[in-house]
Every structure is written in C-alpha cells, then in structure tokens.
Amino acid sequence: MGVTSKNKLSNILRFLPQGIHNIIMKILLFILIRRNPQVSLRLKDINGKIFLLEAVDINKKYFLKIDNSMIKVLSKGVENPDVLIKGSFSTFAGFLLNRIDPDEAFFNRDLQIESGLEFALYLKNVLGNLRG
C-alpha cells in the first residue's frame, strides 16, 4: 500500500511549527485580500470576531481575527473564539483558493461548524467571492 502525495503533504505539514503555518496563512490572506479589495468593505460587519480554523488532519489551529476590515492571523490562541470550524488542511486551502465549494464541503461533512454558525456563514459568503 503506497503513500499518496496528499498523505505525504499532510505528514510534512504536521511537523512544521505553528509559527510557520501562521506565516503561510498571513501571506495567503494578504495576497487574496489585496487582489479582492471589496472583501475589506464587507469585513466591517464582523469586526472584532475571532475565528478558529482547526485543521484536524495535521493537528494545527489557525486563529483569525477580523480587525479594521482585515483578517489577522493571531500568534496565540484564545480560549473562546466566536467561531470554530473543523476540517482538513486541504479543505481549508481549497476553500481559500476558491477550488472547493464551502457549501458542498459542509454538506459532505468535510467542514464542521462547531460554534458561531451566523458569523461562519457570513465569512463564507465574503470569502466565497475571492479570486485567487
């Protein structure tokens, strides 16, 4: 039984420190928002909210805070985020890169919204219009 390239990537990502993951997420979000300036305008409605994206396959957590119409990656976690979404790293990446339909991922149980459904749906709608 061979190891797939997806499994190899997961194994590599699992062992990278959280700080490296945060830098990658910061760069990705910066590029996406820079290419899609309309996103900043829509983020005002959820200013101050904290999202936890938990990539369960690689055991990493990404804490994102909506602050001044930007999505900031927090270096330290918070105890009670407003939104908790669980899924695989590839599902989150596919969603952010507009390669996976978040509704389909949710209905296929590739994404689980554990708390903050209203804010999760709002962010999904905002990010659903990104162009990579």
TAKA-V926932 format. One record per backbone hydrogen bond with DSSP energy under -1.0 kcal/mol. CO is the residue of the C=O (numbers start at 1). NH is the residue of the N-H. If there is no record, write none. Layout:
co->[CO,CO]
nh->[NH,NH]
This chain:
co->[4,5,6,7,8,9,10,17,18,19,20,21,22,23,24,25,26,27,28,29,30,31,36,38,39,43,44,46,49,50,50,51,52,53,54,54,55,60,62,63,64,65,66,70,72,83,84,84,85,86,87,88,89,90,91,92,93,94,94,95,101,102,103,104,105,105,106,112,115,116,117,118,119,120,121,122,123,124,126,127]
nh->[8,9,10,11,12,13,14,21,22,23,24,25,26,27,28,29,30,31,32,33,34,35,39,42,43,46,47,49,66,82,83,64,85,62,56,87,60,55,53,74,51,72,48,67,65,52,114,115,54,112,56,92,93,94,95,96,97,99,100,98,105,106,107,108,110,111,109,86,84,120,121,122,123,124,125,126,127,128,129,130]
